[in-house]
Amino acid sequence: MTLVASEKLIEPTGTEPARATETETHRAATEVTQADIEKTETAVNPLPPEPIEQSFQTSDGITLTGTFYPAWTIDAPLVVLFHWARGDQSEWAAIAPWLQNRGLLPNLDATGQPWLDASWFPAMPEEASFNVFTFTFRGCEGGCQIFDREGWLLDIEAAMAFVAGLENVDLSRVATMGASIGGDGAAYACHVYNTDYGGCRGALSLSPGGYLTFTYAQEVANLASQSPQIPAWCLYSIGDGTSAQACEAASGEGYRKIAYPDSAHGLALLEPNRDPNPLDLTLDFLNEIGLCPSCMAVTLEAPMTYEVIHVFPHDPLAFTQGLIYLDGFLYEST
């Protein structure tokens, strides 16, 4: 994938850039305002679709590299992506163009990494396009060598300060999304941005686990304490112990958790055979927080519950081979 380092503006051609042509059924979020809808009807962005390399400094003097993917309209929303410890910002090299929705088709080696294979990604609504920003945490080129928790917090703060200065971006409609350490980072980043600037509408985390210097539940509570309350979503696997514990410990009116019945962690949650599809949930999230009125929302079934009404004695030497529920009775075969 070629990265373009120049930030020089070019004159608009008068035609819209090539974008996804397949459009799914649209459903608007109930709390989306008319102002949000009107923001999608602005002028074409003069920046070409190619990603732009960026660099910025942290408060302790570390220079970090980032990548900015311009949306096809001026004043489109911004999504900031935070990578996991097993890689760097290149882990988002397929997700970022999908969100940008300007026809970029990076040629990536997706062997064993379905999050780099855009062929299974859900269709983005034709009129939807996001500005996207990614960056690499200190010491994480090609994968994090050590866990520098305090340093990564400084990186997050510097990244959010940097994006606050981006031009032609609607900085009042920002979302954060991350995996593993980046999942904790996404919640922290949204909190920091709202404290300093205001405008982060929500944080979506894949497998957070309290991997920075705080618990995930603490950051969800920080978002819930803001006015209005900021939604936080958590996607995790039941068998991923640390992340499952973190997501199940969090709570709040705007908090939503979606569990999968395996042990996949972080970006490994992004694979085509999951139900519900995590990228469908991403669109649902962006719809709910008002960044994408036309994004398809996914209806999740309410979790089933149970109540113990009686306990029957059981012969410990009789091994259950099957259970059958028929006409209101439960039969056990041994």
N, C-alpha and C positions, 0 to 999 in steps of 0.2 A: 504494500500500500504506500503510495507516494504522499508525503506530507509537504504542504506548501508553507514556506516560512514567511512570505511577504504578507503584510497587513494593508497594502495599498488598495484603495477602493477602485473599482472599475465602473464605468457607466452602465446602467441597466439596459438590457437589450429590448425591453418591452414585451418579452415573452416569459412565461413561467418556466423555471427549470424543470427538467424531467423528474417526475416523482412516481410513486407507486400508483398504478392504475386500478388495481382491484380494490373495491370498497365494500366493507362489511356493513351490515345493518347498523344504523346509528340510533343511539338512545342518549338523550341529554340528561345530565345530572339534575336533580330537582333543585339544588341550591346554586346553580350556575346563574350569574347575573347577566343582564343584557350587555353590560360593559365588557364582560369576559368574551361574549360572542362577537361584539364589534371589534375587539382587538385582533381577531383572525382575518379581518377584512382590510388590512393595511397594505401599504405599498410593498412591492417586491424588493427584497434585500439586494443592495448593489454588490455585496460580497459573493464570490463564486462558491459553489458547494464544497470544494476541496477543503479538508481540515487544515487549520493554521497552527503551527507550532508556537508555543508561548513559553515564557520563563518568568519567574517571580521569586521574591526572596521572603524568607521567614523572619520572624523577629530576632532569631539568634544567628542570622546571617547565612543561612543555607539557601543555595539557589536550587529551585525545583523546576522541572519541565512539565508542561501541560499541553493539551491539544484542545482547540476550540473548533466546533463544527457549527457553522452559521445556519440558522433556519432560513427558509425561503422568503419569509416576510419580515419586515421591520417590526420591532416590538413584539416578537413572539416570546413565549415563556422560555425558561431556562431549566435544564435538568443537569445537576452535577453528580457525576458518578465516582464512586470510591472503590478501589480494587481490593482484592484479598491478599493475604500474605504469600500465597503460592505464586504470585505473578506481579505484574505492574499494570500501567494504564492500557497496555496493548490487549489485555483481557477483554476490554470493552470495544475492540476494533470492529465488531459486527453489530453490537447493540447500539452503539452511538449513531452510525449511519441509519439504522432502522428508525430511531427516534427522530433524527434530523429529517428523514423522508425527502431527500432531494435526488434520489436515483444513484447514489454512490454504491458500487458493488465491489468492495475490496476483495482481492484474491488472497485468501487466508488458508493456512493448513489447519483444518478443523479436526484432524484425526484424534479421536478420543476426547474432543472438546466441543460438544454440541453448541455451546454458547458462542462459538466462532463460525457456526454454520447457519447462515440466514435463511436457508431454503425452507425451514419449518416454522419460521417466525410468523405470527399472525399478521394479516394485512393491516397496515396503518391507514386510517381514514385519509382519503386523497387530500383533503384540505388541511390536515394536521401536519405541523412541522415544528420541531423544537430546536432551540439553541442547546448545544450539549457541550459540557466541559469535563475533561478528564485530566488527571495528573498522576504522577508517580510519587509515592511516599519516599522520604529519604531512606537510602540504603536498600531500596527495593527494585532496582533495575534487574529484570529477569527473575525476580522473586526476592522476598525480604530475607536478608542474611541473619539479622538479629531482631528481637522484639524491642523497638525503641518507643515505648508507649508515650512517654512525655514528649518526645520529639515529634511523634505523629500528630499529637494534639496541636502543636505549633504549626505543623504543615496544614492541618485542616483550617485553622484560623487564618493562615496566610492565603489559602486557596479561596476562602469565602470573601476575604477582603479584596482579592484580585478580581473575582467575578463581579463584585459590586461596582467596579469601574468599567465594565464592558459597555460598549456603545451599541445602539440599535437593538437592545434587549429589554424586555419588560421585567425589570428587577423587582416588581411587586408580585410577580408570579414565578416563584422559584420552587423547585422540588429537589430533594436529595435522594439518592439510591446507592446502596452499597452492599458488599458481600463480606461476611466474616469480620475481620477488623474494620473493613469498610462499612459493614452493617452497623456497628457501633458508631463509626465515624459519621454516617449519614444522619443519625439522630442528633449527635453532638453538633454537627455542622448546621443543621436547621435551627437548633437552639441558639448557637452563636450568631448566626446571621440575623435572626429576629431580635436578639439583644442589641446588636450594633446598628442594624439597618431597618429591619422589618421587611416582610415580603415572602418568607419561606412558607409555603402552604402545607407541606407535609413531608414525612420521611418514610421511605420504604427500605426495609432491611431484610437481607437474606442471611440467615444463620448468624445473628449477632451472638455474642457470648460474654460480654463484659471484658473484652480483650484489651481495652485501653485502661484508663485509670479509674473507671467508674463502672457501675453496673448498668446494663441496658435498661432495667426498670427505672433507675434514677433519671436517665435522659428522657424516657417516655413521660415520666412524671413532670419533668421540667417543661416539656412541650405542652402537656395538659394544663399546666399552671398559667400558660400565656392566654391572653385575651385577644381574639377568640382562641379557643383550644385548638391546638395543631394536631391533626391526625398523624398517627404512627402505625404502620403495618409491619408485621413480622411474618416471614415465610420460613419454615424450619421443618426438619425431619424428627419424628418421635425418637428414633434411635440415635440421634446426634446429641448425646447427653448434655454437654455444656450449653449448646444453643437451645435445646428443648427446655432446659431449666430456666434460661434467661427469658425466653419468650413467654413461658407460662407464668413467670413471676411478675411480668408487667401487666398493667391494667389501666383503665381510664375510659372516659366516654368516647373519645376519638380513637381508641386503640382497637386493632383488629389483628387476630393471629390465625394463620392458616397452616395446618400441620399435614405432613405427608408421612405415610406409614413405612419409612425405610430409614437409612442412616446417612443419606447424601448431605453434603455440607457445602455452603457457599454457592459459588457459581455452578457447582455440580447439580444444583437443583434445577438449572435451566436445561431441560432436555425435553424432547418432543412428546414423550409418552405419558407425561404427568397429567393427572386430572385433579383439579383444574390446571390448565396450562399456566405456568408462572408468568409468561409474557402477556397472556390475556388478563391476568390479575394486575399486571403493571398498567395496562390500558385502563382497567377498571379504577385503579388508584388515581391515575391522572385525571380521569373523568370526575371522580368523587371530589377531588380537591379543587376543581375548577380550572385546571390547566388545559383540558381537552374536552370541550362540550360534545364533540362528535365521536369520541372514542367509545367503542363497545364496552358495556359493563357486563361482567360475568355474575350470574346469580348463583350463590353458594347455598347448598342445602344446609339447613340448621343441623347442628350436631345432635346425634341421638343420645339420650340419657337413659339411666336405668335406676331402679329402686329395688333393694333386697327386701322381700316380703316374708320369706321363710327359708330356713336352712334345713336340708334333709341329711341324715347320716349317710355315709358312703363307705363301702367296704374298701379299705386301702389296698387290698390285693386284687381288686377288680379294676382293670385298666380300660378307660373309656376308648372305644373305637369309633363312635359316631353319635351325633345328637340329631334327633328329628323332631321338628315341631309340626304337629298335625291336629287340626280341629281343636285347638286350644290346649293341647297336652304336649309336654316335652318328654320324648322317649330317649332313653340312653341304651346303647348297645355295648356290651362288654365281651 
